[in-house]
Amino acid sequence: MIRVMRKAPGVGLAAPQIGVPLRIIVLEDTKEYVSYVPKEEAKVQDRRAFDLLVILNPKLEKKGKRTALFFEGCLSVDGFRAVVERHLDVEVTGLDRYGAPIKINAYGWQARILQHECDHLDGTIYVDKMVPRTFRTVDNLDLPLAQGCPKLGPC
């Protein structure tokens, strides 16, 4: 899974995305990937690099009520993006790749990735949660949002 995620390249992958019927997710956001995003955008997204995480049987708990709206993509729907509202703070428990208990308190972009990957384990993809009229190709990301769409960023 790690090899597939890195080769894609992506910042996360869930086992069902590659036909493996297990509750496993992997995620990693490298300094290189973060550097592709304009600094101001990374700041607003609260995006920072983090080391590889492998989580078996993750259980996600949303913390607080703070949410944010940002464009999100997926290796399963390559070439497209849509705006999704996600919680800004989450806690994920499970087992690491060696079978030891793991607990991650995540915020910002890392929390978004964890929610996205845990959704895959429950048969949900981001287009199931997207804000209507925001789905677009990556080539059209800079176009203005449709009238009536909420503003991007923390809510």
PyMOL commands that place a pseudoatom at each C-alpha (Angstrom):
pseudoatom trace, name=CA, resn=MET, resi=1, chain=A, elem=C, hetatm=0, pos=[0.000, 0.000, 0.000]
pseudoatom trace, name=CA, resn=ILE, resi=2, chain=A, elem=C, hetatm=0, pos=[2.820, 2.377, 0.818]
pseudoatom trace, name=CA, resn=ARG, resi=3, chain=A, elem=C, hetatm=0, pos=[4.443, 1.743, -2.533]
pseudoatom trace, name=CA, resn=VAL, resi=4, chain=A, elem=C, hetatm=0, pos=[1.146, 2.322, -4.396]
pseudoatom trace, name=CA, resn=MET, resi=5, chain=A, elem=C, hetatm=0, pos=[0.452, 5.555, -2.482]
pseudoatom trace, name=CA, resn=ARG, resi=6, chain=A, elem=C, hetatm=0, pos=[3.923, 6.940, -3.138]
pseudoatom trace, name=CA, resn=LYS, resi=7, chain=A, elem=C, hetatm=0, pos=[3.973, 5.893, -6.787]
pseudoatom trace, name=CA, resn=ALA, resi=8, chain=A, elem=C, hetatm=0, pos=[0.586, 7.527, -7.528]
pseudoatom trace, name=CA, resn=PRO, resi=9, chain=A, elem=C, hetatm=0, pos=[1.681, 9.959, -5.894]
pseudoatom trace, name=CA, resn=GLY, resi=10, chain=A, elem=C, hetatm=0, pos=[-0.758, 10.602, -3.083]
pseudoatom trace, name=CA, resn=VAL, resi=11, chain=A, elem=C, hetatm=0, pos=[-0.886, 11.542, 0.591]
pseudoatom trace, name=CA, resn=GLY, resi=12, chain=A, elem=C, hetatm=0, pos=[-3.135, 8.676, 1.650]
pseudoatom trace, name=CA, resn=LEU, resi=13, chain=A, elem=C, hetatm=0, pos=[-4.558, 5.337, 0.618]
pseudoatom trace, name=CA, resn=ALA, resi=14, chain=A, elem=C, hetatm=0, pos=[-7.093, 2.907, 2.055]
pseudoatom trace, name=CA, resn=ALA, resi=15, chain=A, elem=C, hetatm=0, pos=[-6.856, -0.828, 1.450]
pseudoatom trace, name=CA, resn=PRO, resi=16, chain=A, elem=C, hetatm=0, pos=[-10.267, -1.068, -0.318]
pseudoatom trace, name=CA, resn=GLN, resi=17, chain=A, elem=C, hetatm=0, pos=[-9.021, 1.383, -2.971]
pseudoatom trace, name=CA, resn=ILE, resi=18, chain=A, elem=C, hetatm=0, pos=[-6.684, -1.318, -4.256]
pseudoatom trace, name=CA, resn=GLY, resi=19, chain=A, elem=C, hetatm=0, pos=[-9.080, -4.217, -3.805]
pseudoatom trace, name=CA, resn=VAL, resi=20, chain=A, elem=C, hetatm=0, pos=[-7.900, -5.332, -0.365]
pseudoatom trace, name=CA, resn=PRO, resi=21, chain=A, elem=C, hetatm=0, pos=[-10.918, -5.921, 1.930]
pseudoatom trace, name=CA, resn=LEU, resi=22, chain=A, elem=C, hetatm=0, pos=[-9.140, -4.885, 5.131]
pseudoatom trace, name=CA, resn=ARG, resi=23, chain=A, elem=C, hetatm=0, pos=[-9.437, -1.850, 7.403]
pseudoatom trace, name=CA, resn=ILE, resi=24, chain=A, elem=C, hetatm=0, pos=[-5.972, -0.413, 6.821]
pseudoatom trace, name=CA, resn=ILE, resi=25, chain=A, elem=C, hetatm=0, pos=[-4.980, 3.117, 5.873]
pseudoatom trace, name=CA, resn=VAL, resi=26, chain=A, elem=C, hetatm=0, pos=[-1.614, 4.654, 5.089]
pseudoatom trace, name=CA, resn=LEU, resi=27, chain=A, elem=C, hetatm=0, pos=[-0.846, 8.356, 4.941]
pseudoatom trace, name=CA, resn=GLU, resi=28, chain=A, elem=C, hetatm=0, pos=[2.148, 10.617, 4.597]
pseudoatom trace, name=CA, resn=ASP, resi=29, chain=A, elem=C, hetatm=0, pos=[2.555, 14.258, 3.641]
pseudoatom trace, name=CA, resn=THR, resi=30, chain=A, elem=C, hetatm=0, pos=[6.154, 15.028, 2.760]
pseudoatom trace, name=CA, resn=LYS, resi=31, chain=A, elem=C, hetatm=0, pos=[7.961, 18.362, 2.712]
pseudoatom trace, name=CA, resn=GLU, resi=32, chain=A, elem=C, hetatm=0, pos=[8.150, 17.946, -1.062]
pseudoatom trace, name=CA, resn=TYR, resi=33, chain=A, elem=C, hetatm=0, pos=[4.356, 17.595, -1.420]
pseudoatom trace, name=CA, resn=VAL, resi=34, chain=A, elem=C, hetatm=0, pos=[3.717, 20.539, 0.892]
pseudoatom trace, name=CA, resn=SER, resi=35, chain=A, elem=C, hetatm=0, pos=[6.171, 22.636, -1.160]
pseudoatom trace, name=CA, resn=TYR, resi=36, chain=A, elem=C, hetatm=0, pos=[3.939, 22.253, -4.247]
pseudoatom trace, name=CA, resn=VAL, resi=37, chain=A, elem=C, hetatm=0, pos=[1.223, 24.283, -2.522]
pseudoatom trace, name=CA, resn=PRO, resi=38, chain=A, elem=C, hetatm=0, pos=[1.621, 28.072, -2.358]
pseudoatom trace, name=CA, resn=LYS, resi=39, chain=A, elem=C, hetatm=0, pos=[2.823, 29.036, 1.134]
pseudoatom trace, name=CA, resn=GLU, resi=40, chain=A, elem=C, hetatm=0, pos=[-0.260, 31.136, 1.903]
pseudoatom trace, name=CA, resn=GLU, resi=41, chain=A, elem=C, hetatm=0, pos=[-2.569, 28.276, 0.863]
pseudoatom trace, name=CA, resn=ALA, resi=42, chain=A, elem=C, hetatm=0, pos=[-0.650, 25.771, 3.016]
pseudoatom trace, name=CA, resn=LYS, resi=43, chain=A, elem=C, hetatm=0, pos=[-0.934, 28.171, 5.949]
pseudoatom trace, name=CA, resn=VAL, resi=44, chain=A, elem=C, hetatm=0, pos=[-4.716, 28.579, 5.547]
pseudoatom trace, name=CA, resn=GLN, resi=45, chain=A, elem=C, hetatm=0, pos=[-5.077, 24.787, 5.200]
pseudoatom trace, name=CA, resn=ASP, resi=46, chain=A, elem=C, hetatm=0, pos=[-2.880, 24.289, 8.276]
pseudoatom trace, name=CA, resn=ARG, resi=47, chain=A, elem=C, hetatm=0, pos=[-0.815, 21.871, 6.226]
pseudoatom trace, name=CA, resn=ARG, resi=48, chain=A, elem=C, hetatm=0, pos=[2.491, 20.529, 7.528]
pseudoatom trace, name=CA, resn=ALA, resi=49, chain=A, elem=C, hetatm=0, pos=[4.623, 17.581, 6.548]
pseudoatom trace, name=CA, resn=PHE, resi=50, chain=A, elem=C, hetatm=0, pos=[4.291, 14.442, 8.679]
pseudoatom trace, name=CA, resn=ASP, resi=51, chain=A, elem=C, hetatm=0, pos=[5.943, 11.040, 8.640]
pseudoatom trace, name=CA, resn=LEU, resi=52, chain=A, elem=C, hetatm=0, pos=[4.399, 7.855, 7.308]
pseudoatom trace, name=CA, resn=LEU, resi=53, chain=A, elem=C, hetatm=0, pos=[1.499, 6.471, 9.325]
pseudoatom trace, name=CA, resn=VAL, resi=54, chain=A, elem=C, hetatm=0, pos=[0.117, 2.953, 8.910]
pseudoatom trace, name=CA, resn=ILE, resi=55, chain=A, elem=C, hetatm=0, pos=[-3.085, 2.361, 10.870]
pseudoatom trace, name=CA, resn=LEU, resi=56, chain=A, elem=C, hetatm=0, pos=[-4.952, -0.936, 11.140]
pseudoatom trace, name=CA, resn=ASN, resi=57, chain=A, elem=C, hetatm=0, pos=[-8.608, -0.903, 12.233]
pseudoatom trace, name=CA, resn=PRO, resi=58, chain=A, elem=C, hetatm=0, pos=[-8.681, 2.873, 12.699]
pseudoatom trace, name=CA, resn=LYS, resi=59, chain=A, elem=C, hetatm=0, pos=[-11.441, 4.398, 14.790]
pseudoatom trace, name=CA, resn=LEU, resi=60, chain=A, elem=C, hetatm=0, pos=[-11.946, 8.086, 14.121]
pseudoatom trace, name=CA, resn=GLU, resi=61, chain=A, elem=C, hetatm=0, pos=[-13.488, 10.498, 16.589]
pseudoatom trace, name=CA, resn=LYS, resi=62, chain=A, elem=C, hetatm=0, pos=[-14.222, 14.086, 15.601]
pseudoatom trace, name=CA, resn=LYS, resi=63, chain=A, elem=C, hetatm=0, pos=[-13.124, 16.582, 18.244]
pseudoatom trace, name=CA, resn=GLY, resi=64, chain=A, elem=C, hetatm=0, pos=[-14.880, 19.900, 18.676]
pseudoatom trace, name=CA, resn=LYS, resi=65, chain=A, elem=C, hetatm=0, pos=[-17.153, 21.603, 16.214]
pseudoatom trace, name=CA, resn=ARG, resi=66, chain=A, elem=C, hetatm=0, pos=[-14.618, 23.495, 14.100]
pseudoatom trace, name=CA, resn=THR, resi=67, chain=A, elem=C, hetatm=0, pos=[-14.753, 22.659, 10.395]
pseudoatom trace, name=CA, resn=ALA, resi=68, chain=A, elem=C, hetatm=0, pos=[-13.209, 23.936, 7.170]
pseudoatom trace, name=CA, resn=LEU, resi=69, chain=A, elem=C, hetatm=0, pos=[-14.103, 23.861, 3.490]
pseudoatom trace, name=CA, resn=PHE, resi=70, chain=A, elem=C, hetatm=0, pos=[-11.347, 23.055, 0.994]
pseudoatom trace, name=CA, resn=PHE, resi=71, chain=A, elem=C, hetatm=0, pos=[-10.948, 21.355, -2.353]
pseudoatom trace, name=CA, resn=GLU, resi=72, chain=A, elem=C, hetatm=0, pos=[-10.158, 17.682, -1.994]
pseudoatom trace, name=CA, resn=GLY, resi=73, chain=A, elem=C, hetatm=0, pos=[-9.031, 15.038, -4.454]
pseudoatom trace, name=CA, resn=CYS, resi=74, chain=A, elem=C, hetatm=0, pos=[-8.683, 11.271, -4.493]
pseudoatom trace, name=CA, resn=LEU, resi=75, chain=A, elem=C, hetatm=0, pos=[-6.594, 8.677, -6.269]
pseudoatom trace, name=CA, resn=SER, resi=76, chain=A, elem=C, hetatm=0, pos=[-9.856, 6.816, -7.007]
pseudoatom trace, name=CA, resn=VAL, resi=77, chain=A, elem=C, hetatm=0, pos=[-11.282, 9.834, -8.877]
pseudoatom trace, name=CA, resn=ASP, resi=78, chain=A, elem=C, hetatm=0, pos=[-8.046, 11.062, -10.422]
pseudoatom trace, name=CA, resn=GLY, resi=79, chain=A, elem=C, hetatm=0, pos=[-7.986, 14.417, -12.173]
pseudoatom trace, name=CA, resn=PHE, resi=80, chain=A, elem=C, hetatm=0, pos=[-10.951, 15.924, -10.326]
pseudoatom trace, name=CA, resn=ARG, resi=81, chain=A, elem=C, hetatm=0, pos=[-11.531, 17.955, -7.164]
pseudoatom trace, name=CA, resn=ALA, resi=82, chain=A, elem=C, hetatm=0, pos=[-14.509, 19.171, -5.141]
pseudoatom trace, name=CA, resn=VAL, resi=83, chain=A, elem=C, hetatm=0, pos=[-15.032, 21.191, -1.997]
pseudoatom trace, name=CA, resn=VAL, resi=84, chain=A, elem=C, hetatm=0, pos=[-15.640, 19.087, 1.122]
pseudoatom trace, name=CA, resn=GLU, resi=85, chain=A, elem=C, hetatm=0, pos=[-16.361, 20.255, 4.657]
pseudoatom trace, name=CA, resn=ARG, resi=86, chain=A, elem=C, hetatm=0, pos=[-14.267, 18.380, 7.225]
pseudoatom trace, name=CA, resn=HIS, resi=87, chain=A, elem=C, hetatm=0, pos=[-13.636, 18.667, 10.937]
pseudoatom trace, name=CA, resn=LEU, resi=88, chain=A, elem=C, hetatm=0, pos=[-10.404, 20.436, 11.859]
pseudoatom trace, name=CA, resn=ASP, resi=89, chain=A, elem=C, hetatm=0, pos=[-9.581, 18.225, 14.847]
pseudoatom trace, name=CA, resn=VAL, resi=90, chain=A, elem=C, hetatm=0, pos=[-9.805, 14.444, 15.107]
pseudoatom trace, name=CA, resn=GLU, resi=91, chain=A, elem=C, hetatm=0, pos=[-8.458, 11.585, 17.167]
pseudoatom trace, name=CA, resn=VAL, resi=92, chain=A, elem=C, hetatm=0, pos=[-7.707, 8.243, 15.553]
pseudoatom trace, name=CA, resn=THR, resi=93, chain=A, elem=C, hetatm=0, pos=[-6.926, 5.077, 17.467]
pseudoatom trace, name=CA, resn=GLY, resi=94, chain=A, elem=C, hetatm=0, pos=[-5.985, 1.679, 16.112]
pseudoatom trace, name=CA, resn=LEU, resi=95, chain=A, elem=C, hetatm=0, pos=[-2.910, -0.472, 15.678]
pseudoatom trace, name=CA, resn=ASP, resi=96, chain=A, elem=C, hetatm=0, pos=[0.350, 0.445, 13.979]
pseudoatom trace, name=CA, resn=ARG, resi=97, chain=A, elem=C, hetatm=0, pos=[2.033, -1.756, 11.386]
pseudoatom trace, name=CA, resn=TYR, resi=98, chain=A, elem=C, hetatm=0, pos=[3.629, -3.840, 14.159]
pseudoatom trace, name=CA, resn=GLY, resi=99, chain=A, elem=C, hetatm=0, pos=[0.368, -4.445, 16.022]
pseudoatom trace, name=CA, resn=ALA, resi=100, chain=A, elem=C, hetatm=0, pos=[1.035, -1.940, 18.802]
pseudoatom trace, name=CA, resn=PRO, resi=101, chain=A, elem=C, hetatm=0, pos=[-1.739, 0.443, 19.872]
pseudoatom trace, name=CA, resn=ILE, resi=102, chain=A, elem=C, hetatm=0, pos=[-1.537, 3.860, 18.250]
pseudoatom trace, name=CA, resn=LYS, resi=103, chain=A, elem=C, hetatm=0, pos=[-3.348, 7.121, 18.974]
pseudoatom trace, name=CA, resn=ILE, resi=104, chain=A, elem=C, hetatm=0, pos=[-3.082, 10.176, 16.744]
pseudoatom trace, name=CA, resn=ASN, resi=105, chain=A, elem=C, hetatm=0, pos=[-4.451, 13.579, 17.647]
pseudoatom trace, name=CA, resn=ALA, resi=106, chain=A, elem=C, hetatm=0, pos=[-4.526, 15.404, 14.341]
pseudoatom trace, name=CA, resn=TYR, resi=107, chain=A, elem=C, hetatm=0, pos=[-5.578, 18.841, 13.219]
pseudoatom trace, name=CA, resn=GLY, resi=108, chain=A, elem=C, hetatm=0, pos=[-5.663, 20.797, 9.997]
pseudoatom trace, name=CA, resn=TRP, resi=109, chain=A, elem=C, hetatm=0, pos=[-4.772, 19.028, 6.781]
pseudoatom trace, name=CA, resn=GLN, resi=110, chain=A, elem=C, hetatm=0, pos=[-3.651, 15.830, 8.500]
pseudoatom trace, name=CA, resn=ALA, resi=111, chain=A, elem=C, hetatm=0, pos=[-7.101, 15.577, 10.126]
pseudoatom trace, name=CA, resn=ARG, resi=112, chain=A, elem=C, hetatm=0, pos=[-8.647, 16.007, 6.654]
pseudoatom trace, name=CA, resn=ILE, resi=113, chain=A, elem=C, hetatm=0, pos=[-6.540, 13.164, 5.213]
pseudoatom trace, name=CA, resn=LEU, resi=114, chain=A, elem=C, hetatm=0, pos=[-7.454, 10.856, 8.117]
pseudoatom trace, name=CA, resn=GLN, resi=115, chain=A, elem=C, hetatm=0, pos=[-11.172, 11.541, 7.648]
pseudoatom trace, name=CA, resn=HIS, resi=116, chain=A, elem=C, hetatm=0, pos=[-10.882, 11.015, 3.889]
pseudoatom trace, name=CA, resn=GLU, resi=117, chain=A, elem=C, hetatm=0, pos=[-9.109, 7.658, 4.257]
pseudoatom trace, name=CA, resn=CYS, resi=118, chain=A, elem=C, hetatm=0, pos=[-11.396, 6.423, 7.050]
pseudoatom trace, name=CA, resn=ASP, resi=119, chain=A, elem=C, hetatm=0, pos=[-14.366, 7.271, 4.817]
pseudoatom trace, name=CA, resn=HIS, resi=120, chain=A, elem=C, hetatm=0, pos=[-13.005, 4.822, 2.228]
pseudoatom trace, name=CA, resn=LEU, resi=121, chain=A, elem=C, hetatm=0, pos=[-13.151, 2.036, 4.813]
pseudoatom trace, name=CA, resn=ASP, resi=122, chain=A, elem=C, hetatm=0, pos=[-16.879, 2.684, 5.150]
pseudoatom trace, name=CA, resn=GLY, resi=123, chain=A, elem=C, hetatm=0, pos=[-17.512, 2.772, 1.395]
pseudoatom trace, name=CA, resn=THR, resi=124, chain=A, elem=C, hetatm=0, pos=[-17.671, 6.558, 1.108]
pseudoatom trace, name=CA, resn=ILE, resi=125, chain=A, elem=C, hetatm=0, pos=[-15.659, 8.753, -1.239]
pseudoatom trace, name=CA, resn=TYR, resi=126, chain=A, elem=C, hetatm=0, pos=[-15.332, 12.520, -1.213]
pseudoatom trace, name=CA, resn=VAL, resi=127, chain=A, elem=C, hetatm=0, pos=[-17.879, 13.061, -4.003]
pseudoatom trace, name=CA, resn=ASP, resi=128, chain=A, elem=C, hetatm=0, pos=[-20.490, 11.617, -1.622]
pseudoatom trace, name=CA, resn=LYS, resi=129, chain=A, elem=C, hetatm=0, pos=[-19.753, 14.537, 0.733]
pseudoatom trace, name=CA, resn=MET, resi=130, chain=A, elem=C, hetatm=0, pos=[-18.874, 17.329, -1.675]
pseudoatom trace, name=CA, resn=VAL, resi=131, chain=A, elem=C, hetatm=0, pos=[-20.518, 20.718, -1.689]
pseudoatom trace, name=CA, resn=PRO, resi=132, chain=A, elem=C, hetatm=0, pos=[-22.861, 20.743, -4.718]
pseudoatom trace, name=CA, resn=ARG, resi=133, chain=A, elem=C, hetatm=0, pos=[-21.655, 22.573, -7.829]
pseudoatom trace, name=CA, resn=THR, resi=134, chain=A, elem=C, hetatm=0, pos=[-17.975, 22.482, -6.803]
pseudoatom trace, name=CA, resn=PHE, resi=135, chain=A, elem=C, hetatm=0, pos=[-16.897, 19.329, -8.683]
pseudoatom trace, name=CA, resn=ARG, resi=136, chain=A, elem=C, hetatm=0, pos=[-14.334, 20.211, -11.364]
pseudoatom trace, name=CA, resn=THR, resi=137, chain=A, elem=C, hetatm=0, pos=[-11.258, 19.049, -13.207]
pseudoatom trace, name=CA, resn=VAL, resi=138, chain=A, elem=C, hetatm=0, pos=[-7.856, 19.965, -11.792]
pseudoatom trace, name=CA, resn=ASP, resi=139, chain=A, elem=C, hetatm=0, pos=[-7.361, 22.246, -14.815]
pseudoatom trace, name=CA, resn=ASN, resi=140, chain=A, elem=C, hetatm=0, pos=[-10.341, 24.340, -13.656]
pseudoatom trace, name=CA, resn=LEU, resi=141, chain=A, elem=C, hetatm=0, pos=[-9.433, 24.744, -9.982]
pseudoatom trace, name=CA, resn=ASP, resi=142, chain=A, elem=C, hetatm=0, pos=[-8.716, 28.451, -10.374]
pseudoatom trace, name=CA, resn=LEU, resi=143, chain=A, elem=C, hetatm=0, pos=[-12.164, 29.253, -11.771]
pseudoatom trace, name=CA, resn=PRO, resi=144, chain=A, elem=C, hetatm=0, pos=[-14.470, 31.050, -9.334]
pseudoatom trace, name=CA, resn=LEU, resi=145, chain=A, elem=C, hetatm=0, pos=[-16.936, 28.977, -7.360]
pseudoatom trace, name=CA, resn=ALA, resi=146, chain=A, elem=C, hetatm=0, pos=[-20.564, 29.057, -8.488]
pseudoatom trace, name=CA, resn=GLN, resi=147, chain=A, elem=C, hetatm=0, pos=[-22.801, 31.691, -6.984]
pseudoatom trace, name=CA, resn=GLY, resi=148, chain=A, elem=C, hetatm=0, pos=[-24.164, 30.548, -3.642]
pseudoatom trace, name=CA, resn=CYS, resi=149, chain=A, elem=C, hetatm=0, pos=[-21.235, 28.260, -2.827]
pseudoatom trace, name=CA, resn=PRO, resi=150, chain=A, elem=C, hetatm=0, pos=[-19.653, 28.815, 0.589]
pseudoatom trace, name=CA, resn=LYS, resi=151, chain=A, elem=C, hetatm=0, pos=[-16.267, 30.506, 0.911]
pseudoatom trace, name=CA, resn=LEU, resi=152, chain=A, elem=C, hetatm=0, pos=[-13.228, 28.231, 1.265]
pseudoatom trace, name=CA, resn=GLY, resi=153, chain=A, elem=C, hetatm=0, pos=[-11.397, 28.042, 4.580]
pseudoatom trace, name=CA, resn=PRO, resi=154, chain=A, elem=C, hetatm=0, pos=[-12.333, 27.542, 8.233]
pseudoatom trace, name=CA, resn=CYS, resi=155, chain=A, elem=C, hetatm=0, pos=[-16.050, 27.844, 8.947]
for i in range(1, 155): cmd.bond("trace and resi %d" % i, "trace and resi %d" % (i + 1))
show_as sticks, trace
zoom trace
